[in-house]
Structure formats: C-alpha cells, structure tokens
Amino acid sequence: MICFPPDTLDFSEDGLRVLASGPRRAAQGKPAEKNPDTFRRIFSAHKKSPTKAVYNARHWTVESEDQPPPPFFSRSHANSASVPTGSASKEPTESEKDDGVFKAPPPPPKVTKCVTVPTDPYQDTVTTLKCHKTHKELYTVVQHVKHFNDVVEFGENQEFTDDFEYLTTGLKSGQPLNTRCLSVISLATRCAMPSFRMHLRARGKVAKVFKTLNDAPQLPNLALCTAALMYILSRDRLNMDLDRSCLDLMIRLLELDQDQGAGTGPDSSVQFSAKELAKIKEKIRKLCDTVHNKHLDLQNITTGHLAMETLLSLTSKRAGDWFKEELRLLGGLDHIVDKVKECVDNLNRDDQEENLVSSLWGAERCLRVLESVTVHNPENQSYLIAYKDSSLIVSSAKALRRCEQMIQRYSREINSDGGMVGKAVEDCMRAIIGVLLNLTHDNEWGSTKTGEQEDLIVTALNCVLRVPQYLPQEQRFDIRVLGLGLLINLVEYSARNRYFLMEMEMEGGQGPCDSTVMLSEHHQDLSSSGGPLSAIAALVQLFLQRERAAVLAEAQTDDLIKEAPKPALDQSGEWQETGGEIQWVANDNASDKQEEGKEKNDEEDEQLDLNKALQHAGKHMEDSIVASYTAVLLGCLCQGSPMNVTTVRENLPKGDFSIMTEMLKKFLNFMNLTCDVGTAGQKPISRIIDYLEHC
C-alpha cells in the first residue's frame, strides 16, 4: 500500500490528482492513473455516502465480507514508497530485499548416533540414530535396507527374468516359424553367458524351455536352432538339469537326417529358403565359436552333430543315476555305439594325422560315456553285449588292435614327432579297455564274447608286457594295470579263454614279439635263448621282477625313515667362565653367517630325503599292485586245472607258491583298509589264496 499525506490529494472534476510536494513532485495538472482498485480502497468506508469523500488511512481493514482482501505488498516496496518527502533516497540492502519473502528454511532437528557394543563376541555392533520425541514425526524409519551388492544382484536377476520371459513368449507353437527360430537363437546367445545359464538352472527353467520346443523335430530349421541351444547349455561342468522329456527330445534330434536342408519336413511351405538357412547356420557357428568347442566341427553345423556333441558331453555323474536307465530305454546307447563303429571304421581307412586324431577323439569320447553308464549296471552291460550282435565289442577289439599298431609309430616316448596322435592313441586305449572291463566284470557271457574276438587276448597281453615301453613313464602303470584287469576278467569265468592264454607262446629272437622288447624294463631274468617263451613264463617273470622291486623299494624307504636327521648343536656361541661366572659368549658375525648357511643346507637335505622317501614309497606301491594283479591272474589260471598248477609251479623259484600267497595277503589287507567291506575283488582274492595254500 502506498501512503500519501492528506495534503497531497486534490479532488476535482477530472478526478483524483496528486499534488506536487518536495523533490518527488508529479507533473502539474496530470491526472492520476485511474485504477478501480485504488479508488475502491480509498473510498471503501463511504459506500453509503458516495458524495462525501473520506480518506481511510487503514485501508487494509475490511469492514464487510463482501470486500476482497487487500493485495500483498512486500516490505521492501512499502519501505521504498514510504520515504518522507524531502529526505535523501537510500537503496535497500540485499538482505532487506529477501527478508520478507525468501526466508532460509529452519535447520532440521538434530539426531544422535548411538553405538551399542554387544556382550556376545559373535554378535555384530548395532548403530542407531535417535532424535527428540517431539521430532519423531518428521522422520521415517526404513528397516531392512539392502546392501549395495544385494541391490546389484537383484537388478541382474530381474534383468535376466525379464529377458527370459520376453524370449519365451516367442517360443510357443502359435508363433510364426521365423519368430520361434529367432527367439531360440536369441535365447542361446544369452545362454552363452555363464551367469545367465546359472540363473536358468537355479530356477529350473531349462526344462520349461525344451517342453515348449517339444515339436522341434518336426520342423528341421527349428530343430537346428534347438540343438544349438542344447549345445550351449551343455558347456558347463554342472548338471544340465535334464529330465526324461529333455533327453527324449535330444534323442529325437539325433535321429534326424544329418543332411536335412531347407524346404524339407512335414510342412515345407513354412520352411526357410537356402539363403535364410545359411544365415541361421552362420549365426550358430559364430555363437558356438564363443564357447568351449574343442570337439565341435564348425564346418559341419547340423542338427545331428550338435545333438551328438551335447549327448557326449553328459555323463551319468552329471545327470544322475536315472540317466543310465533312460539313455538305454530312449535309444541313446544305440546312437553312441553306432558312432563308435563309425569312428573305428574311419580309423582303419584313413592315415592322415589330422583325420586320425579326429577319429580317435570321437571314439574316445563315446567310449567314456559308455564306460560311465555301464559301471555297476548289469542291464546296460547286457544290452550293449547283445546290441547288433556285439557291435560294441567288435569295434572295441578292432580299435585296440589298431591302437597297438599306431603306438609304435606315434610313440611320444621314442619319436619326437608323435605329438597329438600319440596322445590321442594313449587316451583311446585307456577308454577301450575301460569299457571292456565293465562288460566282462563278473559276466561270463561278456567274457566269452570278448575273448572270441580276433587277437584280443594277445593284444591285452601285449598291453601288459610290450606296449608300456612306448608310453611316457607316468602312463605305463595305468595301461599295465588295465591290461591285467582285462585278462583277469577274461579268464575268471571262461574256460576257453584260460586254455587259450595257457597255450599262447611269445616268439623270441629279434622279431616284433621279442621277449626282451616286451619286458625291456626287467629283462635280465628272462631266458636269453632265441626260442619261444610261453605267456605263463612271461607273466611269472613279470611277477617275480615286480615282487623283488617292491621289496627293494620298501627297504630303501625304511632306511630313509630310520636315518632321520639329528638336531644340530647350537654353535652360535659358547659358555665361558669370566670373573668366577659362567656366561654365554656369541661368536662373531662371520661364524653366524656360516652357521645360517649350514642350517639352510640341512633343511634342503631334509627336503631332498623326504622327496626320495615319497618316490620310493610310490614306486613300492606301483610294483606291489602290478605284482598282486599278476598273482591274481596266475591264480585264476590255476583254479580247477592241476595241469596249469604244474605249469605255473615250474616257473616259480623252488616251485613254491608261498611267494605269491604272501603278496596276495598284503594286497588283501591293503584293500580291507582302503575299500569298503564286500568290495568286488576281495572274495576272489581270498579264494585264490586258499586254493594256492592247499596246492
């Protein structure tokens, strides 16, 4: 409100005028601005008598409810307008301008931090914030605040969930084919991330995906994308979370034609063109190139190839015990056995090193799966023995003979050029013998069928006597024990195999079956004549050599243990008597350094002695196991045949079986300490010991 002194107002016919007064005078005769609000405020008190003009100095008071409230004027404006006439003008300060309108908010109420130390040392310290009770309504207490890492993890899981829900909407059978294929490829791309695969498995969504894609085998293009998704999910060492429906889908994908292309299937009108199919294969090829694909042929991207690689990456340990049963019932074993036969046939036809390695690796991976599903599973053993007239046994026998021939040519121990082929041959031989061990264990039918294969018993005997010299030192023990185990299974329940092994003779001289070559490590005790050496004589000599080596290693280990290093005397100083007192006087620094060096050398000598003791103990264990297995094999040959007993006795020192029984007793005690009671092998060994003691 602008206040004017009463003597400055003049009421005339032209209206209200402001008279000149002081330095702030208005132009003479100039009418005041006609503002209805101004007039209303000035004459608000004289509505009943408009002819009488009265000035209301307190115009902000409202006498009736009909009058509107006065407008708001800032204090700075009022101050500037109420300066008395004739006084000097003074500009207001910044604080005076903002004091009336813009006021700083009051400070928030103070809070106090309280730390409570727990009395229990296993509890955490509790920190709380407290405020006055009158200020409690100004604060909001948020409980159970998540940690930053928890928030990040929650956001990542939510992102994965949203992506999965979005992609699975395109997998349904009602969607167009191109949409379904694109959704599967997109989901496989996301599954290339290990964290995303773990997210799916943790929530059990893998089975949900393949249940939606159950009709994929009817659409070849969708089947190719589905096989790629399976392959990506199988890249983890964790369980794939398969169920029977998923395994059934995988087997049906295996049965598809390897060369199926575009425009095939029950509804070729909805299939892709060759150009579009090529684009899909290129996407799958790039996707598979981002994950571990050691055994995948990227130039052969087909439904069957991807499904087979997925199946071979699974084992019963990863998928559960039910996997052994379902794999047989759904026909998965058939495909694996057929794959073994295909690899073995390629192995016999091709001599190029690259193709040899590919065939050996393919056969080895298939055999590893078969070895896993036949352990302690008589149903699978019988099924594989009978499948296609013992196709697996026939292929395994051929592959073992072929590996025996190649190990001489590609030996990593003798030839520096062996390389990958030699390594592949070694791995394949162990896988072959592992499968044959399961098929012949406590199985007369399997032993008979296996022994009927051409030269299989001879090949197994060579794995014990001849092949180890072509292998690296660390591989010889494994192949020798595997060969002995296979021979034991072959002769334990098959009279035909026992007779064949007893009549077998190993030719002498410098030929490929030279006895000194077969037992190159311990050939001193073998007959130096060039005549033939019987298989029994060779096995007896192997037993005697390993038994003596075990005794020698045991004696050397005992000597190293008995010769324990004695604590060195403290030579850092000496006791001296001075002034009637005995005091310890330290030597000079040079002698200290010499003593420290001596102590360091003593520690190195102790470590060296410990390493020697461990090496001798390991050598003793290997020699004892080989001698024990050989004794078990000879005992199996002797059971039920006095003629065989006589043949073995003639090759033993003084014709005494006590050396064999003592070794078998030690081996049986070792098994009782390290194996469960009733483990396979304990009863046959006990039976052999009783039989030999009464011979």
Rosetta blueprint (number, residue, H / E / L):
1 M L
2 I L
3 C L
4 F L
5 P L
6 P H
7 D H
8 T H
9 L E
10 D E
11 F E
12 S E
13 E L
14 D L
15 G E
16 L E
17 R E
18 V E
19 L L
20 A L
21 S L
22 G L
23 P L
24 R L
25 R L
26 A L
27 A L
28 Q L
29 G L
30 K L
31 P L
32 A L
33 E L
34 K L
35 N L
36 P H
37 D H
38 T H
39 F H
40 R H
41 R H
42 I H
43 F L
44 S H
45 A H
46 H H
47 K L
48 K L
49 S L
50 P L
51 T L
52 K L
53 A L
54 V L
55 Y L
56 N L
57 A L
58 R L
59 H L
60 W L
61 T L
62 V L
63 E L
64 S L
65 E L
66 D L
67 Q L
68 P L
69 P L
70 P L
71 P L
72 F L
73 F L
74 S L
75 R H
76 S H
77 H H
78 A H
79 N H
80 S H
81 A H
82 S L
83 V L
84 P L
85 T L
86 G L
87 S L
88 A L
89 S L
90 K L
91 E L
92 P L
93 T L
94 E H
95 S H
96 E H
97 K H
98 D H
99 D H
100 G L
101 V L
102 F L
103 K L
104 A L
105 P L
106 P L
107 P L
108 P L
109 P L
110 K L
111 V L
112 T E
113 K E
114 C E
115 V E
116 T E
117 V L
118 P L
119 T L
120 D L
121 P L
122 Y L
123 Q L
124 D L
125 T L
126 V E
127 T E
128 T E
129 L E
130 K E
131 C L
132 H L
133 K H
134 T H
135 H H
136 K H
137 E H
138 L H
139 Y L
140 T L
141 V L
142 V L
143 Q L
144 H L
145 V L
146 K L
147 H L
148 F H
149 N H
150 D H
151 V H
152 V H
153 E H
154 F H
155 G H
156 E H
157 N H
158 Q H
159 E H
160 F H
161 T H
162 D H
163 D H
164 F H
165 E H
166 Y H
167 L H
168 T H
169 T L
170 G L
171 L L
172 K L
173 S L
174 G L
175 Q L
176 P L
177 L H
178 N H
179 T H
180 R H
181 C H
182 L H
183 S H
184 V H
185 I H
186 S H
187 L H
188 A H
189 T H
190 R H
191 C H
192 A L
193 M L
194 P H
195 S H
196 F H
197 R H
198 M H
199 H H
200 L H
201 R H
202 A H
203 R L
204 G L
205 K L
206 V H
207 A H
208 K H
209 V H
210 F H
211 K H
212 T H
213 L L
214 N L
215 D L
216 A H
217 P H
218 Q H
219 L L
220 P H
221 N H
222 L H
223 A H
224 L H
225 C H
226 T H
227 A H
228 A H
229 L H
230 M H
231 Y H
232 I H
233 L H
234 S L
235 R L
236 D L
237 R L
238 L L
239 N L
240 M L
241 D L
242 L L
243 D L
244 R H
245 S H
246 C H
247 L H
248 D H
249 L H
250 M H
251 I H
252 R H
253 L H
254 L H
255 E L
256 L L
257 D L
258 Q L
259 D L
260 Q L
261 G L
262 A L
263 G L
264 T L
265 G L
266 P L
267 D L
268 S H
269 S H
270 V H
271 Q L
272 F L
273 S L
274 A H
275 K H
276 E H
277 L H
278 A H
279 K H
280 I H
281 K H
282 E H
283 K H
284 I H
285 R H
286 K H
287 L H
288 C H
289 D L
290 T L
291 V L
292 H L
293 N L
294 K L
295 H L
296 L L
297 D L
298 L L
299 Q L
300 N L
301 I L
302 T L
303 T H
304 G H
305 H H
306 L H
307 A H
308 M H
309 E H
310 T H
311 L H
312 L H
313 S L
314 L L
315 T L
316 S H
317 K H
318 R H
319 A H
320 G L
321 D L
322 W H
323 F H
324 K H
325 E H
326 E H
327 L H
328 R H
329 L H
330 L L
331 G L
332 G H
333 L H
334 D H
335 H H
336 I H
337 V H
338 D H
339 K H
340 V H
341 K H
342 E H
343 C H
344 V H
345 D H
346 N H
347 L H
348 N H
349 R H
350 D L
351 D L
352 Q L
353 E H
354 E H
355 N H
356 L H
357 V H
358 S H
359 S H
360 L H
361 W H
362 G H
363 A H
364 E H
365 R H
366 C H
367 L H
368 R H
369 V H
370 L H
371 E H
372 S H
373 V H
374 T L
375 V L
376 H L
377 N L
378 P H
379 E H
380 N H
381 Q H
382 S H
383 Y H
384 L H
385 I H
386 A H
387 Y L
388 K L
389 D L
390 S L
391 S H
392 L H
393 I H
394 V H
395 S H
396 S H
397 A H
398 K H
399 A H
400 L H
401 R H
402 R H
403 C H
404 E H
405 Q H
406 M H
407 I H
408 Q H
409 R H
410 Y L
411 S L
412 R L
413 E L
414 I L
415 N L
416 S L
417 D L
418 G L
419 G H
420 M H
421 V H
422 G H
423 K H
424 A H
425 V H
426 E H
427 D H
428 C H
429 M H
430 R H
431 A H
432 I H
433 I H
434 G H
435 V H
436 L H
437 L H
438 N H
439 L H
440 T H
441 H L
442 D L
443 N L
444 E H
445 W H
446 G H
447 S H
448 T H
449 K H
450 T H
451 G H
452 E L
453 Q L
454 E L
455 D L
456 L H
457 I H
458 V H
459 T H
460 A H
461 L H
462 N H
463 C H
464 V H
465 L H
466 R L
467 V H
468 P H
469 Q H
470 Y H
471 L L
472 P L
473 Q H
474 E H
475 Q H
476 R H
477 F H
478 D H
479 I H
480 R H
481 V H
482 L H
483 G H
484 L H
485 G H
486 L H
487 L H
488 I H
489 N H
490 L H
491 V H
492 E H
493 Y L
494 S L
495 A H
496 R H
497 N H
498 R H
499 Y H
500 F H
501 L H
502 M H
503 E L
504 M L
505 E E
506 M E
507 E L
508 G L
509 G L
510 Q L
511 G L
512 P L
513 C L
514 D L
515 S H
516 T H
517 V H
518 M H
519 L L
520 S L
521 E L
522 H L
523 H L
524 Q L
525 D L
526 L L
527 S L
528 S L
529 S L
530 G L
531 G L
532 P L
533 L E
534 S E
535 A H
536 I H
537 A H
538 A H
539 L H
540 V H
541 Q H
542 L H
543 F H
544 L H
545 Q H
546 R H
547 E H
548 R H
549 A H
550 A H
551 V H
552 L H
553 A H
554 E H
555 A H
556 Q H
557 T H
558 D H
559 D H
560 L H
561 I H
562 K H
563 E L
564 A L
565 P L
566 K L
567 P L
568 A L
569 L L
570 D L
571 Q L
572 S L
573 G E
574 E E
575 W E
576 Q E
577 E E
578 T E
579 G L
580 G L
581 E E
582 I E
583 Q E
584 W E
585 V E
586 A E
587 N L
588 D L
589 N H
590 A H
591 S H
592 D H
593 K H
594 Q H
595 E H
596 E H
597 G H
598 K H
599 E H
600 K H
601 N H
602 D H
603 E H
604 E H
605 D H
606 E H
607 Q H
608 L H
609 D H
610 L H
611 N H
612 K H
613 A H
614 L H
615 Q H
616 H H
617 A H
618 G H
619 K H
620 H H
621 M H
622 E H
623 D H
624 S H
625 I H
626 V H
627 A H
628 S H
629 Y H
630 T H
631 A H
632 V H
633 L H
634 L H
635 G H
636 C H
637 L H
638 C H
639 Q L
640 G L
641 S L
642 P H
643 M H
644 N H
645 V H
646 T H
647 T H
648 V H
649 R H
650 E H
651 N H
652 L L
653 P H
654 K H
655 G H
656 D L
657 F L
658 S H
659 I H
660 M H
661 T H
662 E H
663 M H
664 L H
665 K H
666 K H
667 F H
668 L H
669 N H
670 F H
671 M H
672 N H
673 L H
674 T H
675 C L
676 D L
677 V L
678 G L
679 T L
680 A L
681 G L
682 Q H
683 K H
684 P H
685 I H
686 S H
687 R H
688 I H
689 I H
690 D H
691 Y H
692 L H
693 E H
694 H L
695 C L
